[in-house]
Amino acid sequence: MTSLMLATVFLSSTAAGSFLDEASPALGHWVGTLKVGPAELALVLHVTSTQEGELEGTLDSPDQGSFGLKIDRISLVEQTLRFESQTIAATFEGTLAEDGQTIKGTFNQGGRATPITLTLTPEDELPRPVDAPETLLGIWQGPIELPLGQKLRVALRVEPVEETPNRRRAVFDSVDQGVSGIPVTAISVEGKVVRFEVKSIGGSFEGTLDDDRTRIEGQWTQSILSLPLSFEKVDAVSTLNRPQHPEPPFPYAIEEVTFTNPNAKIQLAGTLTIPEGDGPFPAAVMVSGSGPQDRDETILGHKPFLVIADHLTRAGIAVLRFDDRGVGASEGDHASATSEDFATDALAAVRFLSDRAEIDPETIGIIGHSEGGVIGPMAAIKAPEEVGFLVLLAGTGVTGREIILRQTDLIARASGLPDELVTYQVKVLEELTARLDSGEDDAVDAEALEAFNRKLLESLSPEQRDAMDESEVSLSLSNTELQRPWFRFFLSYDPRPTLRQVACPVLALFGEKDLQVDPAQNASEVEASLREGGNSKSRVMILPGLNHLFQRAESGAPLEYGGIEQTIAPEVLNQMTEWIRSQVQGS
């Protein structure tokens, strides 16, 4: 999915290495550049030896403000240098040139193989933290004006360095995306012209400082986009206001719980909220969307599951929300699991509630958001006697491959990419996912995909080719998502046969402006599948003006999520509450 802020955290590691009989030619400071999409990040490898003659080393990522990070293992065997960082799952292997001045190799992290050449560099020429001009001392904040009228608040902070008072550091914040402290890698003031660069996200700014030195008018450039950005000098960076977040005291009981999924042999942890009174109460299990999520489904300062749980529990419905596998206090490995595995987690939560005296075992349901709306029906047909109802919030009605193609198209257009580049991105995805879906062995082979990507680039103009070359759409996907079991399952899974088997009452809600799960693509398919299965107790609704998080939105683009104060529209909370109460009262 396209995003303006592509902040990538690369380095954070540890050391020990190979035994040396004499001074190693690997000793010294080695500097190279990692190209990551539109960003170019400096990487500095410092190689030293212990008193015992073993190699050891540290890494700097100056463009990300990280220095002196340790390496787990490092060795030089003949002309091959290798190092490894278990902490960040990163490795490097390269060949030391005969003249001892360069090491040419590949840096591997997160499934991405990035070529890099490290050059032996004198210590006084190594990249150092930037020293910002005193003219800009303070906090500058303003909105990046996005193509469809959305605004994304950002800030430039220039502040004294505590250890060195005569120096000033500069950092960049994306306020509405909840990202702060990204190092500014170059900054200058020449006359009234202000320039700065943030290499780790491939962004730069150029603007004009006014006579009062309180405003800078200019342009923010990132990848192929150049967008208006005007900074005002302010006393403090704006905070994310989340007025719907509930605050104590609460008129219900709150209990931290753990329960076991015997299928996976793991313990999951969550929070159970129980209404006041004697009970037994109807209850709902919350199931999150794709990716590792905490029990509140926290995103950009929003905690939608917390808001939903508070609203339902005040209305007499108990709620269990839990951390996904490998998140927070829950055990397990999220990366190796698929939606089918997560369905067993949801059922374990339902069965945990059925053993509680305060809960009515006949009226326990599942509320699933996004992928959770796929997982809920899976759980319901596995245990039809145990799942009493389903609420599907932006659940899908077509295959994952259809979802990702439509999602890519809609979000790329909302982010301002020209039509021909949107078409290119979708074409790349269409071809790659088709090959993977067909089971071709070379579908995730990096070299084959690189050749494929370059062939498609030939159909573009030189300017378009340069822009798309920077984005590396297919290479990014091939080395990260395409190898995950979840992604392979997601691509081919069709939820319709499962929906046809769901017998319990279903409420399926969609946001009219959802660009991640397009209601035009999915709502009718969900409705038809439930109807074809004979489910007369289902209701499908498209709610006007709402995005994928069910916030009231302008365009529906993910870039808006953090800037919207509303966590979830009140009409959604009321719809869910009234519908659940009507179902359990009639049971």
Residue, then its C-alpha position, 0 to 999 in steps of 0.5 A: m500500500t502506498s504511504l508518504m512516510l516510509a520510515t524504515v528501521f534497519l539497524s540494532s545489533t550485537a558481536a564476536g568473530s573469528f580468531l586472527d593470527e595477525a592484523s586482519p585486512a578487515l580492520g578499519h571503518w567501512v562506509g556504504t549506502l543502502k538503497v531502500g526504495p526512494a531512500e538512501l541510507a548510509l551504513v558504517l561498519h567499524v571492525t576492530s579486534t579483541q586482545e585475543g585476536e578475535l574480530e568484533g564490530t559495531l554498526d552505525s546508521p547515521d541517517q537513522g540516528s543510530f551509532g555504536l550498535k553491536i554485531d553478533r558474529i563477524s568473520l573474514v575467511e580468505q577474502t569473504l567477510r560475513f557478519e550477522s545480527q540476530t536482533i534485527a535478523a540481518t546478515f551481510e556477506g561480501t568479498l574484500a577486494e585485492d587492494g583491501q579498499t572495498i568490500k562488495g556484497t549483499f545486506n539481507q534483512g527482512g527477506r530483502a537482499t540489498p547490494i552494497t559496496l563498503t569502502l575503507t574510510p579514514e575516521d575523520e571522514l566518517p558520517r557524523p550527526v548533522d549540526a543545524p543552523e542556530t537560525l532554525l532553533g526551535i519547533w516548526q510545524g505545518p501540514i503537508e497538503l496531499p493531492l486529494g485535499q488531505k493534510l498530514r501534520v509534520a514538524l521540524r525540531v531543532e534543539p541543542v545537544e545536551e552533551t555539546p551545548n554549542r551544537r544543535r540537532a534536527v529531527f523530523d516528526s510525522v505528527d498524524q502518523g505517530v512517528s517522531g525523532i527521525p534524524v534530519t541528515a542535512i540542513s542549511v540556511e542560505g540567505k532566506v532559503v531553508r533546505f533539509e533532507v531526511k534520508s531514511i524516508g527519502g524526503s526533502f524540503e526547500g522553502t523560504l524563511d520570512d522576515d520575522r523568522t516565524r514562517i517557512e513556505g516551501q515544498w516537500t518532495q518524496s519519491i515522485l511527489s512534490l507537495p506544498l508544506s508551510f511551517e509555522k514556528v510553535d511552542a510545542v508539537s501538537t499532540l494526537n487528540r483521542p476524545q473517545h478514549p475511555e477514562p476511569p472510573f469505569p462502571y464495570a469490572i476489568e480483569e486481566v486474563t490468560f487462556t490456552n489454545p491447546n491446538a497451538k499449545i500457547q497461552l494468550a493474554g487479554t482483558l475481560t470487561i464485565p458489566e455491573g450486575d449478577g449476570p450471566f451476560p452475553a459476551a463478545v470476543m474481539v478479533s483484530g485485522s491483519g498484522p500483529q496487533d495488541r488487544d486494543e488494535t492500537i493504530l496511530g494513537h487510536k485504540p478502537f477495540l478499547v472504545i468498542a469494549d467500553h461502549l458494549t460493556r456499559a450496555g450490558i455486554a461482556v467483552l474479551r479482547f486479547d493480544d495477537r500471537g507473539v504480541g504483548a503478553s501472548e505467546g506464539d509466533h505471529a509470522s508463521a501463522t495463517s488466518e486458519d491458525f488465528a481462528t483457533d485462537a478466537l475459538a479458544a477465547v470463546r471457550f474460555l468465556s463459556d467456562r466463566a460463571e458471569i457469562d451466558p455460554e449460549t450468547i457468546g459471539i465474535i466481532g472481527h475487524s478486517e481480517g478478523g471479519v474473515i477469521g470470525p466465520m472460520a471459527a463459527i463453522k468450526a464450532p456452530e454450537e459455541v459461536g452465537f453471533l458474528v459482527l463483521l467490520a469490513g470483512t472481505g467477500v472475495t479472494g485476497r488476491e482480488i482485495i490487494l489488487r483493488q486496494t493497491d489501485l484505490i490507495a495509490r490514486a488517493s495518494g496522488l500517483p499518476d494513472e500510468l504509474v498506478t496501472y504499473q503497480v497493479k500490473v506488477l502485483e497482478e502478474l506476481t500474485a498470479r504466478l504465486d497463486s499458480g504454485e510456480d516455484d520461481a514466483v519468489d525467486a529474487e533474480a527472476l522477479e527482478a528481471f520481470n520487474r525490469k521488463l515491465l519498466e521498459s513500457l514506461s517513459p524514462e521519467q516514469r521508469d526512474a520513479m518506479d525504479e525508486s519504488e521497487v514495488s515488485l522487489s519489495l513484495s517478493n522479498t517480504e510478503l510473498q514468502r510468508p505463509w500468511f500471505r500465500f494463504f491470504l492470496s488464494y483464500d475465498p471467504r464465500p464458501t465459508l460464509r455459506q456455511v455460517a448459520c448464526p446471526v451475522l451483522a456485516l458493516f462496511g464503510e462507504k469510503d473504505l479503500q482497503v476493503d472496498p465495499a463495492q467489491n465486497a459487501s454484495e458478495v458477503e450478502a449473497s454468500l450468506r443468503e445462498g447459505g440460507n442464513s435469514k438472520s443476517r444484515v449487511m450495511i454500507l455506512p456513508g462517509l466512513n473509512h476502513l477504521f469506521q471513522r468519518a473521513e474525507s477521502g478514506a485514504p490511510l494517510e488520514y487515519g492519524g489526523i482524524e480525532q474520532t476513533i470510531a463513529p458513534e453510529v457504528l457503536n450504536q448499530m453493533t450494540e443494538w443489533i447484539r442486544s436484539q439477537v441475544q434477547g431473542s435467543 
